[in-house]
Amino acid sequence: MSTLLHDLRLAFRRLRTSPGFTFTAIIIIALGIGANTAIFTLVHSIMLKSLPVGDPAKIYRIGTADNCCVYGGLQDNWGLFSYALYQDIREHTPAIEELSASESYRTMLAVRRTGTREPAQSFRSEFVSGNYFKVFGLNPYVGRLFANSDDVKGAAPVAVISYRAWQQKYSSDGSVVGATFVLNGVPATIIGVAPPGFFGERLQGDPPDFWMPLSLEPVLLRENSLLDHPELNWLYVFGRLAPNAQPKQVSAQLTTEVQQWLTSRGIVSEREKADIGKQKVDIGPGGAGITSLQESVWPGLRLLMAASGVVLLIACANLANLLLARGMARKMQTSIRLALGASRIRLIRETLVESIVLSLAGGAAGIVLSHLAARAIVLATFRGNSFIPIDTQPSLPVLGFAIALSLLTGIIFGVAPAWITSHSDPSETMRGQSRSVTDRSAFPQRALIIFQAAISVVLLAVAGFLTMSLRNLQNQQLGYEKEGRLLLEVDPLAAGYTPERLLPLYQQLQERMSAIPGVKSSTLALYTPPENNNWGEHVWAPGIPDNNTRQSSWVRVAPHYFETIGTKLLEGRAIDDRDTPTSQFIAVVNQTFGKQIFGTTDVIGKHFGKGDASHAGDYEIVGIVEDAKYRDPSNPASAMFFVPITQVTRTYQEPGDSSGEIRSLYINSIVLHVAGDPNSYAEIAKSTLASVDPNLTAHHVHSYSEMVSINLSQDTLLSRLTSLFGGLAVLLACIGLYGVTAYRVARRTGEIGIRMALGANRKDVLALVLRSAFTQVGLGLVIGVPFIFVAGHFLASQLFGVKPYNLAIVFGSVGVLATAAAIATLIPARRAAWIEPMKALRTE
């Protein structure tokens, strides 16, 4: 211990007397460790942590497929369940001790506390079974949580508020518990506050503010209720298994039960009956909840882990070079100590301790950087959300990771410099042996520069691939206009509207919104392209054979829809005021619809329908519009048809089809085409909405440009971070190249003086230094370029409109690195060229 303390004091003294070296080394290590710790923080918070629940290892998810959000028909691999099927499984599966159900999407509620004059506010909510909190092993923070008796028809309406909503919206007011709130016009009692840190059974932005029992779903949602529709699957199911129950056996039992239930209930169409035997229900670990977010971000996190790892390797190579140069500068001192009897082990240990101290100091600075970087990454990823339940504070695992990484960096990349500098030959050094001949550090330094150049050019190319892909995504033809469009998301159901009152409301909304000065046109819709929503149906058409490919998305829209969102009408007419509840039912389709359903784009006058074969002639196609991307902008446009907001089919035989038709009447979107900046119209649009009905509130108000940016936020983040990491890699590689070149010039000062004394001019010296440096960079490029093609191959699934063997990116990456290397090398090269020969000769 005494020796270790001595070595530590010596290391601190040496570092204090060389502040420039110390500062440079700490910054280099901080960048490398900070980048890796930031990414590990996200991996730990998103991928590795369980839900904050009791005994998460014993929770299982029933049905592991990530289907969403309302699913009719067969699923093959089940992930969603109807309420009736959930009840059947709960009653007939003794191997599952407790089985809970929760809504697969978020419902917007209009919430107002009774006894106040404040207007209703919009909150996100979730319907859950009465044993939901029990299955997750949670205790209330205040009051009580649900019991099974709360989740029966006729029970008094109750709700549980989240700790965050209670704290931020109601200032932790204890009187909230036991108070009556009006939820969608229905009085309900707040019975408790959920525990802090619990945000539901999945990780996502803007989690629920309120939880309500499933039995309240028909009361609050009325015509939009799904509870009594056994043919519609919309619930996630979690449970705890009985002692000694085996997941594989329970899975097989559930698969049989679901197949028997589908056969006995008569809710499967004739064309699907043959596929009942293919249905299966898997059981998987449920401690992490619904993992759809984790699965969507994991490819990006993997890429960022690799990129940050490359940055750390380059940083470590620089640290090794710095230590090596520093050790060789102390060569005379080392030789004297060896000659006086110091052991090589002691000298190695001293250098190694210095390396570890530097790494730990860099790691401490990196932890600070990592917290800021991780928070910035989360905010960019979840752009558009008001709250993100991802903790980026340095936790014990994150701190342990950073400390371990710092120690490994100091040890692994300090051993080689320590070993090389400790093996000086005292006799040669004392005799002043030519440093240009005997310098043992030359090969390792050059090898490290070659390594840095090779991995830097690969990282630059990866950044180029993702940047070009992002540019293609942003500049593609979306089938609608982003500029000058403002979107207001509303919920007439939460304001208490019944289907009979909707059409007069819509007429008034369109008239009032169109009258706002500066508004060129306005429209209403079930949803619009940037919302990334989707309603899908099986399509039937006379004379067209039925098969599983006849699927189409569809939207219910008001007049002026296509001109307002900027989608071009290619043929026929658009939906307009002549389309009334009593007129011929019509539809407008996109180009892909005609090709996919009818095999041709000549579809004007053709008929089709949805629901079942008896409705194959419901809609007459009167217009064709260009394809627009309503979902993932990186995928091709899907088949779509558009029907008037005024025309409703009430003759469906299946209850689910009838209820779906009624639910589709409740619009979600108001779109304004405006002159100038759309955001400047937000306040007047909201006040106009309130003038129509004070109970109507806009949940969100965004411009189309902002919505598109939100949809591309992950692609933008990946592109910018890899570009940042690529820039750091080039910067660090150039710092290393500059340092090594400057060091080599200093070591060869005498040699340069002799060359100049023998007739070499400044250009010859300049070429000598540049040639030496670019030989190393060139070798690095030769090694790195083939790996660019390997990286492009692995990135192919994440690229849009970019070939994995793009030569422009290859040459661009090589050019950027070569230019940066030239700049870094030119400074010491010029310094060498301007050395005075007599002064250089006197250095020996």
Buried (B, 14 or more C-beta within 10 A) or exposed (E): EEEEEEBBEEBBEBBEEBEEBBEBBBBBBBBBBBBBBBBBBBBBBBBEBBBBBBEBEBBBBBBBBBBBEBBBBBBEBBBBBBBBBBBBBBEEBEBBBBBBBBBBEBBBBBBBBEEEEEEBEBBBBBBBBBBBBBBBBBEBBBBBBBBEEBBEEEBEBBBBBBBBBBBEBBEEEEEBBEBEBBBBBBEBBBBBBBBEEBBBBBBBBBBBBBBBBBBBBBBBBBBBBBBEBBBBBBBBBBBBBEEEBEBEEBBBBBBEBBBEBBEEBEBBBEEBEEBBEEBBBBBBBBBBBBBBBBEEBBBBBEBBBBBBBBBBBBBBBBBBBBBBBBBBBBBEEBBEBBEEEBEBEEBBBBBBBBBBBBBBBBBBBBBEBBBEBBBBBBBBBBBBBEBBBBBBEBBEBBEEBBBEBBBEBBBEBBBBBBBBBBEBBBEBBEEEBEBBEEBBBBEBBBBBBBBBBBBBBBBBBBBBBBBBBBBBBBEEEBBBBBEBBBBBBBBBBBBBBEBEEBBEBBBEBBEBBBEBEEBEBBBBBBBBBBBBBBBBBBBBBEEBEBEEEBBBBBBBBBBBBBBBBBBEBEBBBBBBEEBEEEEEBBBBBBBBBBBBBBEEBEBBEBBBBBBBBEBBBBBBBBBBBBBBBBBEBBEEBBBBBBBBBBBBBEEBEBBBBBBBBBBBBBBBBBBBBBEEEBBEBBEBBBEBBBEBBEBBBBBBBBBBBBBBBBBBBBBBBBBBBBBBBBBBBBBBBBBBBBBBBBBBBBBBBBBBBBBBEEEBEEEEBBBBBBEBBBEBBBBBBEBBBEBBBEBBEEBEEBBBEBEBEBEEBBEBBBEBBBEBBBEBBBEBBBBBBEBEBEEBBEEE
